[in-house]
Structures are given as C-alpha cells and as structure tokens.
Amino acid sequence: FRGPFRVRRVLCPVNLTQYSDEALRAAHLVARSFRARLSALLVRSSADDEGLARGRLFSRLDAVLGRAAASRVRASVRAREARREILAQCASYDLVVLSAHRKSFLGALILGTTAERVLRFCAVPVMTVPAPAKAKTGVTLY
C-alpha cells in the first residue's frame, strides 16, 4: 500500500449461519472504527425466493447487530454462485470481512473454501474471522 490505509466501504458476505454472525460483528466493529459504510451481502441460490431471503437477511442483521446498527447497514441479496458474486462485488469496497469455517481436510482439498478463493483472488484486503472450534471441555477456542 502507498500512503495510509483508508477504509470507507466494508463488505461482509453472510450466509445466515452462526459463524457468519461472528464475521458480521467484526465487520461492524471495523466499519464503526473507520467510520466506514458497512454492506452485508447474502448470496442465495437461484431456487430461493428473493423476498424471503431479503427478509431473513434483515431479521439476522437486527438479531446480530441490534435494530439501530442494522438500520445503517446496506443489505443486498444476489442470486449467483457465492465465490463469483463476492469477487465481483469486492472491487467496489476497501475491505472484505468474511467468516472462515472449518471443513474436513478432504472437503477443503477437493472443493476449496469460499474464504480461500476470496483471499486468493480478491483485489482488496480481506479479513477472515475464523469460526470458533469447540474443545472437548466445552470451552470455545478461536
């Protein structure tokens, strides 16, 4: 980077799971710290109803961030393959914050992960938030 790192627009792809909630919280904190605009992106399958998906996204934003904070988030729903849509959108942002959940070694080896593809091919900085792993003692590790 040349000069100071400025963050004015933050993209947070979500998939309405608990591990993406952690990334959404982190993205909100980063955006608030930089006084940046936060956008949440839900990529739905083409079979899912757009109105229903939009309603689920707004409900999740309210539940995770609270109504006041959620009202300031720019939310969008797209129908496309998640990796491609995130990569298409990321050029319009200064930072992408997304969750990185654990897959089996074989699953990650064969299919890769969305986070891995975005990290590899995104044109802007990417911050990944790992999904917590449960230890046998019941303690959450990060």
Phi and psi in radians as a Rosetta constraint file:
Dihedral C 1 N 2 CA 2 C 2 CIRCULARHARMONIC -1.867 0.35
Dihedral N 2 CA 2 C 2 N 3 CIRCULARHARMONIC 2.260 0.35
Dihedral C 2 N 3 CA 3 C 3 CIRCULARHARMONIC 1.317 0.35
Dihedral N 3 CA 3 C 3 N 4 CIRCULARHARMONIC -2.991 0.35
Dihedral C 3 N 4 CA 4 C 4 CIRCULARHARMONIC -1.233 0.35
Dihedral N 4 CA 4 C 4 N 5 CIRCULARHARMONIC 2.599 0.35
Dihedral C 4 N 5 CA 5 C 5 CIRCULARHARMONIC -1.431 0.35
Dihedral N 5 CA 5 C 5 N 6 CIRCULARHARMONIC 2.046 0.35
Dihedral C 5 N 6 CA 6 C 6 CIRCULARHARMONIC -1.948 0.35
Dihedral N 6 CA 6 C 6 N 7 CIRCULARHARMONIC 2.343 0.35
Dihedral C 6 N 7 CA 7 C 7 CIRCULARHARMONIC -2.101 0.35
Dihedral N 7 CA 7 C 7 N 8 CIRCULARHARMONIC 1.982 0.35
Dihedral C 7 N 8 CA 8 C 8 CIRCULARHARMONIC -1.970 0.35
Dihedral N 8 CA 8 C 8 N 9 CIRCULARHARMONIC -0.469 0.35
Dihedral C 8 N 9 CA 9 C 9 CIRCULARHARMONIC -2.369 0.35
Dihedral N 9 CA 9 C 9 N 10 CIRCULARHARMONIC 2.207 0.35
Dihedral C 9 N 10 CA 10 C 10 CIRCULARHARMONIC -2.070 0.35
Dihedral N 10 CA 10 C 10 N 11 CIRCULARHARMONIC 2.282 0.35
Dihedral C 10 N 11 CA 11 C 11 CIRCULARHARMONIC -1.862 0.35
Dihedral N 11 CA 11 C 11 N 12 CIRCULARHARMONIC 2.296 0.35
Dihedral C 11 N 12 CA 12 C 12 CIRCULARHARMONIC -2.228 0.35
Dihedral N 12 CA 12 C 12 N 13 CIRCULARHARMONIC 1.744 0.35
Dihedral C 12 N 13 CA 13 C 13 CIRCULARHARMONIC -1.208 0.35
Dihedral N 13 CA 13 C 13 N 14 CIRCULARHARMONIC 2.349 0.35
Dihedral C 13 N 14 CA 14 C 14 CIRCULARHARMONIC -2.225 0.35
Dihedral N 14 CA 14 C 14 N 15 CIRCULARHARMONIC 2.724 0.35
Dihedral C 14 N 15 CA 15 C 15 CIRCULARHARMONIC -2.308 0.35
Dihedral N 15 CA 15 C 15 N 16 CIRCULARHARMONIC 0.357 0.35
Dihedral C 15 N 16 CA 16 C 16 CIRCULARHARMONIC 1.107 0.35
Dihedral N 16 CA 16 C 16 N 17 CIRCULARHARMONIC 0.570 0.35
Dihedral C 16 N 17 CA 17 C 17 CIRCULARHARMONIC -1.975 0.35
Dihedral N 17 CA 17 C 17 N 18 CIRCULARHARMONIC 2.906 0.35
Dihedral C 17 N 18 CA 18 C 18 CIRCULARHARMONIC -1.099 0.35
Dihedral N 18 CA 18 C 18 N 19 CIRCULARHARMONIC -0.648 0.35
Dihedral C 18 N 19 CA 19 C 19 CIRCULARHARMONIC -1.236 0.35
Dihedral N 19 CA 19 C 19 N 20 CIRCULARHARMONIC -0.506 0.35
Dihedral C 19 N 20 CA 20 C 20 CIRCULARHARMONIC -1.336 0.35
Dihedral N 20 CA 20 C 20 N 21 CIRCULARHARMONIC -0.358 0.35
Dihedral C 20 N 21 CA 21 C 21 CIRCULARHARMONIC -1.071 0.35
Dihedral N 21 CA 21 C 21 N 22 CIRCULARHARMONIC -0.676 0.35
Dihedral C 21 N 22 CA 22 C 22 CIRCULARHARMONIC -1.104 0.35
Dihedral N 22 CA 22 C 22 N 23 CIRCULARHARMONIC -0.713 0.35
Dihedral C 22 N 23 CA 23 C 23 CIRCULARHARMONIC -1.159 0.35
Dihedral N 23 CA 23 C 23 N 24 CIRCULARHARMONIC -0.668 0.35
Dihedral C 23 N 24 CA 24 C 24 CIRCULARHARMONIC -1.102 0.35
Dihedral N 24 CA 24 C 24 N 25 CIRCULARHARMONIC -0.753 0.35
Dihedral C 24 N 25 CA 25 C 25 CIRCULARHARMONIC -1.073 0.35
Dihedral N 25 CA 25 C 25 N 26 CIRCULARHARMONIC -0.778 0.35
Dihedral C 25 N 26 CA 26 C 26 CIRCULARHARMONIC -1.117 0.35
Dihedral N 26 CA 26 C 26 N 27 CIRCULARHARMONIC -0.753 0.35
Dihedral C 26 N 27 CA 27 C 27 CIRCULARHARMONIC -1.083 0.35
Dihedral N 27 CA 27 C 27 N 28 CIRCULARHARMONIC -0.689 0.35
Dihedral C 27 N 28 CA 28 C 28 CIRCULARHARMONIC -1.097 0.35
Dihedral N 28 CA 28 C 28 N 29 CIRCULARHARMONIC -0.764 0.35
Dihedral C 28 N 29 CA 29 C 29 CIRCULARHARMONIC -1.120 0.35
Dihedral N 29 CA 29 C 29 N 30 CIRCULARHARMONIC -0.746 0.35
Dihedral C 29 N 30 CA 30 C 30 CIRCULARHARMONIC -1.114 0.35
Dihedral N 30 CA 30 C 30 N 31 CIRCULARHARMONIC -0.830 0.35
Dihedral C 30 N 31 CA 31 C 31 CIRCULARHARMONIC -1.064 0.35
Dihedral N 31 CA 31 C 31 N 32 CIRCULARHARMONIC -0.755 0.35
Dihedral C 31 N 32 CA 32 C 32 CIRCULARHARMONIC -1.120 0.35
Dihedral N 32 CA 32 C 32 N 33 CIRCULARHARMONIC -0.708 0.35
Dihedral C 32 N 33 CA 33 C 33 CIRCULARHARMONIC -1.094 0.35
Dihedral N 33 CA 33 C 33 N 34 CIRCULARHARMONIC -0.671 0.35
Dihedral C 33 N 34 CA 34 C 34 CIRCULARHARMONIC -1.607 0.35
Dihedral N 34 CA 34 C 34 N 35 CIRCULARHARMONIC -0.024 0.35
Dihedral C 34 N 35 CA 35 C 35 CIRCULARHARMONIC 0.958 0.35
Dihedral N 35 CA 35 C 35 N 36 CIRCULARHARMONIC 0.799 0.35
Dihedral C 35 N 36 CA 36 C 36 CIRCULARHARMONIC -1.797 0.35
Dihedral N 36 CA 36 C 36 N 37 CIRCULARHARMONIC 2.868 0.35
Dihedral C 36 N 37 CA 37 C 37 CIRCULARHARMONIC -1.516 0.35
Dihedral N 37 CA 37 C 37 N 38 CIRCULARHARMONIC 2.240 0.35
Dihedral C 37 N 38 CA 38 C 38 CIRCULARHARMONIC -1.776 0.35
Dihedral N 38 CA 38 C 38 N 39 CIRCULARHARMONIC 2.298 0.35
Dihedral C 38 N 39 CA 39 C 39 CIRCULARHARMONIC -2.115 0.35
Dihedral N 39 CA 39 C 39 N 40 CIRCULARHARMONIC 2.303 0.35
Dihedral C 39 N 40 CA 40 C 40 CIRCULARHARMONIC -1.820 0.35
Dihedral N 40 CA 40 C 40 N 41 CIRCULARHARMONIC 2.337 0.35
Dihedral C 40 N 41 CA 41 C 41 CIRCULARHARMONIC -2.106 0.35
Dihedral N 41 CA 41 C 41 N 42 CIRCULARHARMONIC 2.123 0.35
Dihedral C 41 N 42 CA 42 C 42 CIRCULARHARMONIC -1.903 0.35
Dihedral N 42 CA 42 C 42 N 43 CIRCULARHARMONIC 2.100 0.35
Dihedral C 42 N 43 CA 43 C 43 CIRCULARHARMONIC -1.752 0.35
Dihedral N 43 CA 43 C 43 N 44 CIRCULARHARMONIC 2.041 0.35
Dihedral C 43 N 44 CA 44 C 44 CIRCULARHARMONIC -1.802 0.35
Dihedral N 44 CA 44 C 44 N 45 CIRCULARHARMONIC 2.801 0.35
Dihedral C 44 N 45 CA 45 C 45 CIRCULARHARMONIC -1.319 0.35
Dihedral N 45 CA 45 C 45 N 46 CIRCULARHARMONIC 2.712 0.35
Dihedral C 45 N 46 CA 46 C 46 CIRCULARHARMONIC -1.122 0.35
Dihedral N 46 CA 46 C 46 N 47 CIRCULARHARMONIC -0.324 0.35
Dihedral C 46 N 47 CA 47 C 47 CIRCULARHARMONIC -1.379 0.35
Dihedral N 47 CA 47 C 47 N 48 CIRCULARHARMONIC -0.373 0.35
Dihedral C 47 N 48 CA 48 C 48 CIRCULARHARMONIC -1.333 0.35
Dihedral N 48 CA 48 C 48 N 49 CIRCULARHARMONIC 2.517 0.35
Dihedral C 48 N 49 CA 49 C 49 CIRCULARHARMONIC -1.254 0.35
Dihedral N 49 CA 49 C 49 N 50 CIRCULARHARMONIC 2.253 0.35
Dihedral C 49 N 50 CA 50 C 50 CIRCULARHARMONIC -1.116 0.35
Dihedral N 50 CA 50 C 50 N 51 CIRCULARHARMONIC -0.754 0.35
Dihedral C 50 N 51 CA 51 C 51 CIRCULARHARMONIC -1.089 0.35
Dihedral N 51 CA 51 C 51 N 52 CIRCULARHARMONIC -0.721 0.35
Dihedral C 51 N 52 CA 52 C 52 CIRCULARHARMONIC -1.162 0.35
Dihedral N 52 CA 52 C 52 N 53 CIRCULARHARMONIC -0.750 0.35
Dihedral C 52 N 53 CA 53 C 53 CIRCULARHARMONIC -1.102 0.35
Dihedral N 53 CA 53 C 53 N 54 CIRCULARHARMONIC -0.725 0.35
Dihedral C 53 N 54 CA 54 C 54 CIRCULARHARMONIC -1.092 0.35
Dihedral N 54 CA 54 C 54 N 55 CIRCULARHARMONIC -0.768 0.35
Dihedral C 54 N 55 CA 55 C 55 CIRCULARHARMONIC -1.070 0.35
Dihedral N 55 CA 55 C 55 N 56 CIRCULARHARMONIC -0.726 0.35
Dihedral C 55 N 56 CA 56 C 56 CIRCULARHARMONIC -1.115 0.35
Dihedral N 56 CA 56 C 56 N 57 CIRCULARHARMONIC -0.703 0.35
Dihedral C 56 N 57 CA 57 C 57 CIRCULARHARMONIC -1.109 0.35
Dihedral N 57 CA 57 C 57 N 58 CIRCULARHARMONIC -0.842 0.35
Dihedral C 57 N 58 CA 58 C 58 CIRCULARHARMONIC -1.102 0.35
Dihedral N 58 CA 58 C 58 N 59 CIRCULARHARMONIC -0.678 0.35
Dihedral C 58 N 59 CA 59 C 59 CIRCULARHARMONIC -1.103 0.35
Dihedral N 59 CA 59 C 59 N 60 CIRCULARHARMONIC -0.722 0.35
Dihedral C 59 N 60 CA 60 C 60 CIRCULARHARMONIC -1.177 0.35
Dihedral N 60 CA 60 C 60 N 61 CIRCULARHARMONIC -0.724 0.35
Dihedral C 60 N 61 CA 61 C 61 CIRCULARHARMONIC -1.043 0.35
Dihedral N 61 CA 61 C 61 N 62 CIRCULARHARMONIC -0.785 0.35
Dihedral C 61 N 62 CA 62 C 62 CIRCULARHARMONIC -1.051 0.35
Dihedral N 62 CA 62 C 62 N 63 CIRCULARHARMONIC -0.797 0.35
Dihedral C 62 N 63 CA 63 C 63 CIRCULARHARMONIC -1.164 0.35
Dihedral N 63 CA 63 C 63 N 64 CIRCULARHARMONIC -0.673 0.35
Dihedral C 63 N 64 CA 64 C 64 CIRCULARHARMONIC -1.462 0.35
Dihedral N 64 CA 64 C 64 N 65 CIRCULARHARMONIC -0.737 0.35
Dihedral C 64 N 65 CA 65 C 65 CIRCULARHARMONIC -1.806 0.35
Dihedral N 65 CA 65 C 65 N 66 CIRCULARHARMONIC -0.304 0.35
Dihedral C 65 N 66 CA 66 C 66 CIRCULARHARMONIC 1.611 0.35
Dihedral N 66 CA 66 C 66 N 67 CIRCULARHARMONIC 2.651 0.35
Dihedral C 66 N 67 CA 67 C 67 CIRCULARHARMONIC -1.031 0.35
Dihedral N 67 CA 67 C 67 N 68 CIRCULARHARMONIC -0.768 0.35
Dihedral C 67 N 68 CA 68 C 68 CIRCULARHARMONIC -1.103 0.35
Dihedral N 68 CA 68 C 68 N 69 CIRCULARHARMONIC -0.837 0.35
Dihedral C 68 N 69 CA 69 C 69 CIRCULARHARMONIC -1.192 0.35
Dihedral N 69 CA 69 C 69 N 70 CIRCULARHARMONIC -0.693 0.35
Dihedral C 69 N 70 CA 70 C 70 CIRCULARHARMONIC -1.105 0.35
Dihedral N 70 CA 70 C 70 N 71 CIRCULARHARMONIC -0.551 0.35
Dihedral C 70 N 71 CA 71 C 71 CIRCULARHARMONIC -1.185 0.35
Dihedral N 71 CA 71 C 71 N 72 CIRCULARHARMONIC -0.316 0.35
Dihedral C 71 N 72 CA 72 C 72 CIRCULARHARMONIC -1.663 0.35
Dihedral N 72 CA 72 C 72 N 73 CIRCULARHARMONIC -0.029 0.35
Dihedral C 72 N 73 CA 73 C 73 CIRCULARHARMONIC -1.555 0.35
Dihedral N 73 CA 73 C 73 N 74 CIRCULARHARMONIC 2.318 0.35
Dihedral C 73 N 74 CA 74 C 74 CIRCULARHARMONIC -1.461 0.35
Dihedral N 74 CA 74 C 74 N 75 CIRCULARHARMONIC 2.029 0.35
Dihedral C 74 N 75 CA 75 C 75 CIRCULARHARMONIC -1.915 0.35
Dihedral N 75 CA 75 C 75 N 76 CIRCULARHARMONIC 2.376 0.35
Dihedral C 75 N 76 CA 76 C 76 CIRCULARHARMONIC -2.437 0.35
Dihedral N 76 CA 76 C 76 N 77 CIRCULARHARMONIC 2.613 0.35
Dihedral C 76 N 77 CA 77 C 77 CIRCULARHARMONIC -2.141 0.35
Dihedral N 77 CA 77 C 77 N 78 CIRCULARHARMONIC 2.276 0.35
Dihedral C 77 N 78 CA 78 C 78 CIRCULARHARMONIC -2.239 0.35
Dihedral N 78 CA 78 C 78 N 79 CIRCULARHARMONIC 2.643 0.35
Dihedral C 78 N 79 CA 79 C 79 CIRCULARHARMONIC -1.930 0.35
Dihedral N 79 CA 79 C 79 N 80 CIRCULARHARMONIC 1.848 0.35
Dihedral C 79 N 80 CA 80 C 80 CIRCULARHARMONIC -3.038 0.35
Dihedral N 80 CA 80 C 80 N 81 CIRCULARHARMONIC 3.049 0.35
Dihedral C 80 N 81 CA 81 C 81 CIRCULARHARMONIC -1.240 0.35
Dihedral N 81 CA 81 C 81 N 82 CIRCULARHARMONIC 2.285 0.35
Dihedral C 81 N 82 CA 82 C 82 CIRCULARHARMONIC -0.970 0.35
Dihedral N 82 CA 82 C 82 N 83 CIRCULARHARMONIC -0.857 0.35
Dihedral C 82 N 83 CA 83 C 83 CIRCULARHARMONIC -1.022 0.35
Dihedral N 83 CA 83 C 83 N 84 CIRCULARHARMONIC -0.797 0.35
Dihedral C 83 N 84 CA 84 C 84 CIRCULARHARMONIC -1.145 0.35
Dihedral N 84 CA 84 C 84 N 85 CIRCULARHARMONIC -0.717 0.35
Dihedral C 84 N 85 CA 85 C 85 CIRCULARHARMONIC -1.175 0.35
Dihedral N 85 CA 85 C 85 N 86 CIRCULARHARMONIC -0.745 0.35
Dihedral C 85 N 86 CA 86 C 86 CIRCULARHARMONIC -1.079 0.35
Dihedral N 86 CA 86 C 86 N 87 CIRCULARHARMONIC -0.793 0.35
Dihedral C 86 N 87 CA 87 C 87 CIRCULARHARMONIC -1.137 0.35
Dihedral N 87 CA 87 C 87 N 88 CIRCULARHARMONIC -0.625 0.35
Dihedral C 87 N 88 CA 88 C 88 CIRCULARHARMONIC -1.164 0.35
Dihedral N 88 CA 88 C 88 N 89 CIRCULARHARMONIC -0.636 0.35
Dihedral C 88 N 89 CA 89 C 89 CIRCULARHARMONIC -1.397 0.35
Dihedral N 89 CA 89 C 89 N 90 CIRCULARHARMONIC -0.539 0.35
Dihedral C 89 N 90 CA 90 C 90 CIRCULARHARMONIC -1.088 0.35
Dihedral N 90 CA 90 C 90 N 91 CIRCULARHARMONIC -0.469 0.35
Dihedral C 90 N 91 CA 91 C 91 CIRCULARHARMONIC -1.118 0.35
Dihedral N 91 CA 91 C 91 N 92 CIRCULARHARMONIC -0.336 0.35
Dihedral C 91 N 92 CA 92 C 92 CIRCULARHARMONIC -1.547 0.35
Dihedral N 92 CA 92 C 92 N 93 CIRCULARHARMONIC 0.060 0.35
Dihedral C 92 N 93 CA 93 C 93 CIRCULARHARMONIC -2.176 0.35
Dihedral N 93 CA 93 C 93 N 94 CIRCULARHARMONIC 2.867 0.35
Dihedral C 93 N 94 CA 94 C 94 CIRCULARHARMONIC -1.655 0.35
Dihedral N 94 CA 94 C 94 N 95 CIRCULARHARMONIC -0.380 0.35
Dihedral C 94 N 95 CA 95 C 95 CIRCULARHARMONIC -2.680 0.35
Dihedral N 95 CA 95 C 95 N 96 CIRCULARHARMONIC 2.458 0.35
Dihedral C 95 N 96 CA 96 C 96 CIRCULARHARMONIC -2.022 0.35
Dihedral N 96 CA 96 C 96 N 97 CIRCULARHARMONIC 2.279 0.35
Dihedral C 96 N 97 CA 97 C 97 CIRCULARHARMONIC -2.079 0.35
Dihedral N 97 CA 97 C 97 N 98 CIRCULARHARMONIC 2.099 0.35
Dihedral C 97 N 98 CA 98 C 98 CIRCULARHARMONIC -2.489 0.35
Dihedral N 98 CA 98 C 98 N 99 CIRCULARHARMONIC 2.770 0.35
Dihedral C 98 N 99 CA 99 C 99 CIRCULARHARMONIC -1.433 0.35
Dihedral N 99 CA 99 C 99 N 100 CIRCULARHARMONIC 2.620 0.35
Dihedral C 99 N 100 CA 100 C 100 CIRCULARHARMONIC -2.211 0.35
Dihedral N 100 CA 100 C 100 N 101 CIRCULARHARMONIC 1.757 0.35
Dihedral C 100 N 101 CA 101 C 101 CIRCULARHARMONIC -1.633 0.35
Dihedral N 101 CA 101 C 101 N 102 CIRCULARHARMONIC 2.792 0.35
Dihedral C 101 N 102 CA 102 C 102 CIRCULARHARMONIC -1.457 0.35
Dihedral N 102 CA 102 C 102 N 103 CIRCULARHARMONIC 2.373 0.35
Dihedral C 102 N 103 CA 103 C 103 CIRCULARHARMONIC -2.069 0.35
Dihedral N 103 CA 103 C 103 N 104 CIRCULARHARMONIC 2.902 0.35
Dihedral C 103 N 104 CA 104 C 104 CIRCULARHARMONIC -1.121 0.35
Dihedral N 104 CA 104 C 104 N 105 CIRCULARHARMONIC 2.717 0.35
Dihedral C 104 N 105 CA 105 C 105 CIRCULARHARMONIC -0.973 0.35
Dihedral N 105 CA 105 C 105 N 106 CIRCULARHARMONIC -0.804 0.35
Dihedral C 105 N 106 CA 106 C 106 CIRCULARHARMONIC -1.152 0.35
Dihedral N 106 CA 106 C 106 N 107 CIRCULARHARMONIC -0.734 0.35
Dihedral C 106 N 107 CA 107 C 107 CIRCULARHARMONIC -1.086 0.35
Dihedral N 107 CA 107 C 107 N 108 CIRCULARHARMONIC -0.725 0.35
Dihedral C 107 N 108 CA 108 C 108 CIRCULARHARMONIC -1.234 0.35
Dihedral N 108 CA 108 C 108 N 109 CIRCULARHARMONIC -0.620 0.35
Dihedral C 108 N 109 CA 109 C 109 CIRCULARHARMONIC -1.167 0.35
Dihedral N 109 CA 109 C 109 N 110 CIRCULARHARMONIC -0.789 0.35
Dihedral C 109 N 110 CA 110 C 110 CIRCULARHARMONIC -1.376 0.35
Dihedral N 110 CA 110 C 110 N 111 CIRCULARHARMONIC -0.856 0.35
Dihedral C 110 N 111 CA 111 C 111 CIRCULARHARMONIC -1.640 0.35
Dihedral N 111 CA 111 C 111 N 112 CIRCULARHARMONIC -0.436 0.35
Dihedral C 111 N 112 CA 112 C 112 CIRCULARHARMONIC 1.275 0.35
Dihedral N 112 CA 112 C 112 N 113 CIRCULARHARMONIC 3.141 0.35
Dihedral C 112 N 113 CA 113 C 113 CIRCULARHARMONIC -2.179 0.35
Dihedral N 113 CA 113 C 113 N 114 CIRCULARHARMONIC 2.772 0.35
Dihedral C 113 N 114 CA 114 C 114 CIRCULARHARMONIC -1.052 0.35
Dihedral N 114 CA 114 C 114 N 115 CIRCULARHARMONIC -0.778 0.35
Dihedral C 114 N 115 CA 115 C 115 CIRCULARHARMONIC -1.031 0.35
Dihedral N 115 CA 115 C 115 N 116 CIRCULARHARMONIC -0.757 0.35
Dihedral C 115 N 116 CA 116 C 116 CIRCULARHARMONIC -1.058 0.35
Dihedral N 116 CA 116 C 116 N 117 CIRCULARHARMONIC -0.792 0.35
Dihedral C 116 N 117 CA 117 C 117 CIRCULARHARMONIC -1.132 0.35
Dihedral N 117 CA 117 C 117 N 118 CIRCULARHARMONIC -0.737 0.35
Dihedral C 117 N 118 CA 118 C 118 CIRCULARHARMONIC -1.149 0.35
Dihedral N 118 CA 118 C 118 N 119 CIRCULARHARMONIC -0.770 0.35
Dihedral C 118 N 119 CA 119 C 119 CIRCULARHARMONIC -1.019 0.35
Dihedral N 119 CA 119 C 119 N 120 CIRCULARHARMONIC -0.702 0.35
Dihedral C 119 N 120 CA 120 C 120 CIRCULARHARMONIC -1.279 0.35
Dihedral N 120 CA 120 C 120 N 121 CIRCULARHARMONIC -0.651 0.35
Dihedral C 120 N 121 CA 121 C 121 CIRCULARHARMONIC -2.024 0.35
Dihedral N 121 CA 121 C 121 N 122 CIRCULARHARMONIC -0.073 0.35
Dihedral C 121 N 122 CA 122 C 122 CIRCULARHARMONIC -1.244 0.35
Dihedral N 122 CA 122 C 122 N 123 CIRCULARHARMONIC 2.457 0.35
Dihedral C 122 N 123 CA 123 C 123 CIRCULARHARMONIC -1.457 0.35
Dihedral N 123 CA 123 C 123 N 124 CIRCULARHARMONIC -0.134 0.35
Dihedral C 123 N 124 CA 124 C 124 CIRCULARHARMONIC -2.176 0.35
Dihedral N 124 CA 124 C 124 N 125 CIRCULARHARMONIC 2.893 0.35
Dihedral C 124 N 125 CA 125 C 125 CIRCULARHARMONIC -1.021 0.35
Dihedral N 125 CA 125 C 125 N 126 CIRCULARHARMONIC 2.533 0.35
Dihedral C 125 N 126 CA 126 C 126 CIRCULARHARMONIC -2.191 0.35
Dihedral N 126 CA 126 C 126 N 127 CIRCULARHARMONIC 2.295 0.35
Dihedral C 126 N 127 CA 127 C 127 CIRCULARHARMONIC -1.921 0.35
Dihedral N 127 CA 127 C 127 N 128 CIRCULARHARMONIC 2.151 0.35
Dihedral C 127 N 128 CA 128 C 128 CIRCULARHARMONIC -1.826 0.35
Dihedral N 128 CA 128 C 128 N 129 CIRCULARHARMONIC 2.491 0.35
Dihedral C 128 N 129 CA 129 C 129 CIRCULARHARMONIC -2.015 0.35
Dihedral N 129 CA 129 C 129 N 130 CIRCULARHARMONIC 1.956 0.35
Dihedral C 129 N 130 CA 130 C 130 CIRCULARHARMONIC -1.228 0.35
Dihedral N 130 CA 130 C 130 N 131 CIRCULARHARMONIC 2.502 0.35
Dihedral C 130 N 131 CA 131 C 131 CIRCULARHARMONIC -1.218 0.35
Dihedral N 131 CA 131 C 131 N 132 CIRCULARHARMONIC 2.462 0.35
Dihedral C 131 N 132 CA 132 C 132 CIRCULARHARMONIC -1.168 0.35
Dihedral N 132 CA 132 C 132 N 133 CIRCULARHARMONIC 2.538 0.35
Dihedral C 132 N 133 CA 133 C 133 CIRCULARHARMONIC -1.862 0.35
Dihedral N 133 CA 133 C 133 N 134 CIRCULARHARMONIC 2.394 0.35
Dihedral C 133 N 134 CA 134 C 134 CIRCULARHARMONIC -1.537 0.35
Dihedral N 134 CA 134 C 134 N 135 CIRCULARHARMONIC 2.206 0.35
Dihedral C 134 N 135 CA 135 C 135 CIRCULARHARMONIC -1.454 0.35
Dihedral N 135 CA 135 C 135 N 136 CIRCULARHARMONIC 2.869 0.35
Dihedral C 135 N 136 CA 136 C 136 CIRCULARHARMONIC -1.087 0.35
Dihedral N 136 CA 136 C 136 N 137 CIRCULARHARMONIC -0.437 0.35
Dihedral C 136 N 137 CA 137 C 137 CIRCULARHARMONIC -1.414 0.35
Dihedral N 137 CA 137 C 137 N 138 CIRCULARHARMONIC -0.107 0.35
Dihedral C 137 N 138 CA 138 C 138 CIRCULARHARMONIC 1.575 0.35
Dihedral N 138 CA 138 C 138 N 139 CIRCULARHARMONIC 0.006 0.35
Dihedral C 138 N 139 CA 139 C 139 CIRCULARHARMONIC -1.436 0.35
Dihedral N 139 CA 139 C 139 N 140 CIRCULARHARMONIC 2.427 0.35
Dihedral C 139 N 140 CA 140 C 140 CIRCULARHARMONIC -1.534 0.35
Dihedral N 140 CA 140 C 140 N 141 CIRCULARHARMONIC 2.203 0.35
Dihedral C 140 N 141 CA 141 C 141 CIRCULARHARMONIC -1.854 0.35
Dihedral N 141 CA 141 C 141 N 142 CIRCULARHARMONIC 2.544 0.35
